[in-house]
Amino acid sequence: MFRGRISDFKWRILSTPIFLKILGIGFLTAVLFGAVISLQMRSSTSKILYQLLEQRAVSMSRSLADTIERPASTSEYISVMNHLQEARKTYPEIRYIIVRNQNKEIIASTFENGVPPDLQKMASPPCPPSCSVQIFGSSEGLIFDVFSPISGGHVGTIEVGVLDRMVSQELASLRITVIWGLLLCALIGIGLAMQLTGIMTRPIRHLVQAANKIREGRFETRAEVFSNDEIGRLAVAFNQMAEALMKYRQEVQIKEKARLSLIERIVQVQEDERKSISRELHDQFGQSLLALMLQVESGCKFSPGKCEFVDCPGSICVEIKNTIRQIIEEVHRLAWGMRPSILDDYGLDSALARHIQELSKTAGLEIDFQYTSPDGMKRLPTRIEVTLFRIAQEALTNVIRHSKASRASVILLRQISEITMLVEDDGQGFDCAAKDRSDQCLGLMGMRERANLLGGSFVVESTPGEGTTIRVKIPLNEEENVHTDFDSR
């Protein structure tokens, strides 16, 4: 789970727009560079300034020691105090001055209320040969405390405390200067990053827009080539890919057009052959059987137990007549299945109503049929009527064979611009991906091809245990609503 969170966080970071990435990198670089430079400058500058302050404190301490050497040696303490006050005015960085005699007793200081106890207890370092500088903190800042001998230490010592106020002010001024410099560098860096980002992301945005247009099927789209760098070469490769895709689509369209034309021709030839065979069965073979049955009826007289011209039982004549009648009915059924003449004579609604009525009787399945059409509409073209009839015929056959349904319905809804057909059942449903449904799915593919030939749509909605719904929509042109195609009949 933790690794998943890390991966998600990395994905969000990597998904940040390139514009923000470059700006962020530029800003962070400027900040880090400025911070490092600022720290280095502050460190080196403060070191130098504090060294100078320390030297200045030692120099002031020695100078004051030389100044008060004579009055201190003669115990002129008022003159010593005057010199100390003059030094405070001359050097404002001096925090305090303490003068001790050779017995380490305080004889003068710049403190009005007395020397603080912590300074009274501070022991004077050995001077000479060297004088040390002590640094300690206070509420006002760092204090450089310097001991210097007066007359080689024979008269006493002078202790001078120098504040680092000037150094702090200089460092603060330097810090402000560095901050302004950092802001200026950051602004310049952001401006340069924005320019670089614009240069880099502009061709990328064009590539994304072109890719989206290619995805929508507009293969004539080409990406603009802005340069000859890696992104420019990518744009050139993209344009070559788009050109290849457009050529491939044109080839596919040509092949698809030829395939549809071939399928349409096969379907038309198949329907013509069915129509021809149906007429032959109905008109020729059916009429011959009917004539044969009439000859049998005229040649046999149905007296109980005898035939007029043959000495045979009358039951044989009855059997012959029944057999011939069954053959005639079978021929009519085959002719109807091949191409119902009522479809050519009266149209789709009458043919479907008759077919559903016969199918409901033979299959024992309750099938409801509804047809809705605006008043005054002409008949549909033959191609559309035949297509919808064959789809309904195949769909109802699948319902009877596979669905185990108790009820089914066929609904035809004709509108000005399209006609919709619904075939529904309350059966067990199916899954077309299942292997044992491959034959049924082949039938569905055939129905879909018939609808596609007319520019229509074919949708199957089925869930195991919840029945099946087939929805077919075929567009109608204005000419198809006005003119009726009788030539192909």
Number of C-alpha atoms within 10 A of each C-alpha: 6 7 8 9 10 11 12 12 12 11 11 10 11 11 10 10 10 15 16 13 16 18 19 14 14 22 20 14 14 21 17 13 14 19 15 12 14 19 14 12 16 17 13 11 16 16 13 13 18 16 12 13 19 21 14 13 23 23 14 19 26 20 14 21 24 14 15 22 21 16 15 25 15 9 14 12 16 12 14 22 21 13 16 22 16 11 18 16 11 10 12 12 17 23 18 20 25 21 28 20 20 14 10 13 12 16 15 20 21 20 12 6 7 10 17 9 8 7 10 13 9 8 9 18 16 13 16 12 7 10 16 15 18 13 15 10 10 9 6 10 12 17 24 22 23 26 28 31 29 28 16 14 15 12 19 25 29 26 24 28 23 26 24 21 16 14 19 16 11 15 18 13 12 16 16 12 13 19 16 12 14 20 16 13 18 19 15 15 19 20 14 15 21 17 13 14 18 15 13 16 16 12 20 19 13 17 21 13 15 23 20 13 15 17 10 9 13 14 20 14 17 22 23 15 17 15 12 11 10 9 17 17 14 17 24 17 13 17 22 14 14 21 16 13 16 18 14 12 15 12 12 12 12 12 12 13 12 12 12 16 13 12 15 16 12 12 16 14 12 13 17 15 14 18 21 15 17 24 20 14 22 20 13 13 16 20 14 14 16 16 12 14 19 13 12 16 15 10 14 18 15 16 10 9 12 17 18 12 9 10 9 12 14 18 14 14 19 15 11 14 18 13 13 17 15 12 15 21 13 14 18 20 17 16 23 21 15 19 23 22 17 16 20 17 12 11 18 24 19 14 20 25 17 15 19 22 16 13 18 17 11 9 12 12 18 15 21 16 15 14 15 13 13 10 6 8 13 13 18 20 20 19 17 20 18 20 20 24 22 17 23 23 18 16 21 23 15 15 25 19 12 15 19 16 19 14 15 22 17 21 17 20 15 19 15 14 12 14 20 18 22 17 23 24 24 18 22 17 21 21 14 17 9 9 9 11 13 13 11 17 17 12 16 21 13 15 21 18 18 25 20 16 18 16 12 18 17 19 13 14 14 19 15 11 12 14 20 22 20 19 15 23 21 21 17 20 10 10 9 18 18 14 12 13 13 11 6 9 9
